[in-house]
Amino acid sequence: MKKILVRFDDLCPTMNKEQWEKAKVLLKQYDVKPLLGVVPECRDPELLIDKEDLHFWEEMRSLQKEGYTLAMHGCFHECIHQGKTLVSGPGYSEFAGRSYEDQYATIKKGKEILEEHGIHTTIFFAPRHSYDLNTLKALAANGFTHISDGKSHTVWNREGILCVPCRSSGCPAIRFNGYYTAVFHAHEWVREDKAFAYKEFVSLLENHHQDIVDFNEFASRKEGHPFVQMISEKAFIFYENHIRPKLSALHVLIKRRGRKNGRKT
């Protein structure tokens, strides 16, 4: 059995509207209800692409009524703080490294902005997969219940938040039974180095639309033991950061030697 969650990040009034419309056409065609990460008040220059869409919030409310799941994706999408995160290591973040009080205030502000636009959600995920324990504590204190992030094997409760793992930052290879989160950034599809992601989106829908579920079904599974899932997460992160790059380099080296030997014969 496969269960796939389709997730779109970085939705805001100034996103690339044309690319988002391309995504919506296919989502409707295959009757897919994705998880949408909505930025309450975008200040990220990279997402200030189109003129502000005055109908954006109306559209989000309409999609939510149609069965799309909305999540709060950060608050300002400003990754200007430095800190060690739980899953993505040290680097710039909107949340990691900040005090609990500061994070609580930012999350509270984001939630208020969404609710002013008539959007209510208890689901969250941070820009760049960058969050820490204070983020989870502040989310719980603000009434959030789920986060679409983490590298554990299954869902588990951490600091009062149900962590629904998202082991991929893009579209994973769907080979075996299990749970997969396919993450897309529609505004990036116009970039030459990211054009492949649109093709991956199309291929995913064509080949696996029958396995795609909404967020509620995706998150509704037996919770794992916290200690076991913490070890699972750490092991996966170690593999991704240290083992996988070496295996990839070894694979490239073997292929090169194979081609070289082939030319000799």
C-alpha positions in Angstrom: 0.0 0.0 0.0 1.3 3.4 -0.9 0.0 6.7 0.4 1.3 10.0 -1.1 0.7 13.5 0.1 1.2 16.3 -2.4 2.4 19.5 -0.8 2.8 23.0 -2.3 5.0 25.5 -0.5 5.2 29.3 -0.6 1.7 30.3 -1.5 1.2 34.1 -1.1 -0.5 37.0 -2.9 2.7 37.8 -4.9 3.6 34.3 -6.1 3.9 33.4 -9.8 0.2 33.2 -10.6 0.7 31.6 -14.0 2.6 28.6 -12.6 0.1 28.1 -9.8 -2.7 28.1 -12.3 -0.8 25.3 -14.2 -0.7 23.3 -11.0 -4.4 23.8 -10.3 -5.5 22.6 -13.7 -3.8 19.3 -13.1 -4.9 19.0 -9.5 -8.5 19.4 -10.6 -8.0 17.0 -13.5 -6.9 14.2 -11.2 -9.1 15.3 -8.2 -6.1 15.7 -5.9 -6.5 17.6 -2.7 -3.0 18.8 -1.7 -1.6 20.5 1.4 -0.9 24.1 0.7 1.6 26.1 2.7 0.3 29.7 3.0 2.7 32.5 4.0 0.7 34.9 6.2 2.7 38.1 5.3 5.4 37.4 2.8 8.6 39.5 3.0 10.8 37.2 1.0 12.1 39.1 -2.1 12.3 35.8 -4.0 8.5 35.4 -3.6 7.7 39.0 -4.6 7.2 37.9 -8.2 3.8 39.2 -9.5 1.7 42.2 -8.6 -0.3 41.5 -5.5 -3.3 39.3 -6.2 -6.3 41.0 -4.5 -8.3 37.8 -4.8 -5.7 35.5 -3.3 -7.3 35.1 0.1 -10.7 34.6 -1.4 -9.2 31.8 -3.5 -7.5 30.2 -0.5 -10.8 30.2 1.4 -12.6 28.7 -1.6 -9.9 25.9 -2.0 -10.2 25.1 1.7 -13.9 24.6 1.3 -13.3 22.3 -1.7 -11.2 20.0 0.5 -7.7 21.4 0.1 -5.8 21.5 3.4 -4.2 24.8 4.3 -1.1 25.1 6.6 0.7 28.1 7.9 4.1 28.2 6.2 6.2 30.4 8.5 5.0 33.9 9.1 7.1 36.3 7.0 9.2 33.7 5.1 12.3 35.7 6.2 15.2 33.4 7.0 17.4 35.9 8.6 18.2 34.2 11.9 21.0 31.7 12.6 20.5 28.6 14.6 20.7 24.8 14.8 17.6 23.1 13.6 16.2 19.7 14.4 16.4 18.3 10.9 18.3 20.5 8.5 21.4 21.4 10.5 22.8 24.9 11.2 21.9 27.7 8.8 19.6 30.7 8.3 16.1 30.2 9.6 12.9 32.1 10.4 12.6 30.3 13.7 15.5 28.1 14.8 17.9 29.7 17.3 15.4 32.3 18.5 14.0 32.3 22.1 10.7 30.7 22.9 9.2 34.1 23.5 10.2 35.5 20.2 9.0 32.4 18.3 5.7 32.4 20.2 5.1 36.0 19.2 5.9 35.4 15.5 3.7 32.3 15.3 0.9 34.2 17.1 1.2 37.0 14.6 1.1 34.7 11.6 -2.0 32.9 13.0 -3.8 36.2 13.6 -3.1 37.3 10.0 -4.5 34.2 8.6 -7.6 34.4 10.8 -8.1 38.0 9.7 -8.4 36.6 6.2 -10.9 33.9 7.3 -8.4 31.1 7.3 -8.2 28.8 10.3 -5.7 25.9 10.5 -3.8 23.9 13.1 -1.1 22.7 10.7 2.3 24.3 10.3 5.6 23.9 8.4 8.6 26.2 8.5 10.6 27.6 5.5 13.7 25.5 4.7 12.6 22.7 7.1 14.2 24.9 9.8 12.7 24.7 13.3 13.8 23.7 16.8 12.2 22.5 20.0 11.2 26.1 20.9 9.3 26.2 17.6 7.3 23.1 18.5 6.6 24.4 22.1 5.4 27.8 20.7 3.2 26.1 18.1 1.5 24.0 20.8 1.0 27.0 22.9 -0.7 28.8 20.0 -3.1 25.9 19.4 -1.4 24.1 16.5 -1.5 20.3 16.5 0.5 19.1 13.5 3.7 19.9 11.6 4.4 18.6 8.1 8.1 18.0 8.7 10.7 15.8 10.3 12.6 12.7 9.1 11.2 10.0 11.4 9.8 6.7 10.1 6.2 7.5 11.1 4.2 10.1 13.0 5.0 10.9 16.6 4.2 13.4 19.3 7.0 15.8 20.2 6.4 18.7 22.6 2.6 18.4 22.0 2.8 18.5 18.2 2.2 15.5 16.0 5.2 15.5 13.6 4.1 14.1 10.2 7.4 13.2 8.5 8.4 14.8 5.3 11.6 13.1 4.3 11.9 14.8 0.9 12.5 18.4 -0.2 11.2 17.5 -3.7 9.4 14.7 -5.4 10.7 11.3 -4.1 11.0 8.1 -6.2 7.8 6.1 -5.5 9.0 2.5 -5.6 7.8 0.5 -2.6 4.8 0.5 -0.3 4.9 3.3 2.3 4.2 6.9 2.9 5.6 9.7 0.7 5.4 13.5 0.8 6.0 15.1 -2.6 6.9 18.8 -2.2 6.6 21.3 -5.0 7.4 25.0 -5.4 5.4 26.1 -8.5 7.1 29.5 -8.8 10.4 27.7 -9.4 9.2 25.9 -12.5 10.2 28.8 -14.7 13.9 28.3 -13.7 16.0 26.3 -16.1 17.5 24.3 -13.2 14.1 23.6 -11.8 12.0 22.9 -14.9 12.3 19.2 -14.2 10.1 19.6 -11.1 7.1 20.4 -13.2 7.7 17.2 -15.3 7.9 15.3 -12.0 4.6 16.7 -10.9 2.9 15.7 -14.1 4.5 12.2 -13.9 3.4 11.8 -10.3 -0.2 12.5 -11.1 -0.3 10.4 -14.2 1.3 7.3 -12.6 0.2 7.6 -8.9 -3.0 9.7 -8.7 -4.8 6.7 -7.3 -2.3 6.6 -4.3 -2.6 10.3 -3.4 -4.5 11.1 -0.3 -5.4 14.3 1.6 -3.5 15.4 4.7 -6.0 14.0 7.2 -5.7 10.5 5.8 -2.0 10.8 5.4 -1.5 11.8 9.1 -4.0 9.3 10.5 -1.8 6.4 11.3 -0.5 4.7 14.5 1.9 7.0 16.4 5.4 5.7 16.9 7.2 5.5 20.2 9.1 8.9 20.7 12.4 7.3 21.5 12.3 5.0 18.5 11.3 7.8 16.2 14.0 10.1 17.5 16.6 7.5 16.7 15.0 6.8 13.3 15.2 10.5 12.5 18.8 10.9 13.6 19.7 7.8 11.6 18.0 9.1 8.4 19.7 12.5 8.7 23.1 10.8 9.2 22.5 8.7 6.1 21.4 11.7 4.0 24.3 13.9 5.1 27.2 11.4 5.3 26.5 8.0 3.7 24.3 8.9 0.7 26.8 11.5 -0.8 29.6 8.9 -0.7 27.5 6.2 -2.3 26.5 8.7 -5.0 30.1 9.6 -5.6 31.1 5.9 -5.7 28.3 5.2 -8.2 29.5 8.0 -10.5 33.1 6.7 -10.3 32.0 3.1 -11.2 30.1 4.4 -14.2 33.0 6.5 -15.4 35.4 3.5 -15.1 32.9 1.3 -16.9 32.7 3.7 -19.9 36.5 4.0 -19.9 37.0 0.2 -20.0 34.3 0.0 -22.7 36.3 2.4 -24.9 39.5 0.4 -24.4 37.8 -2.8 -25.7 
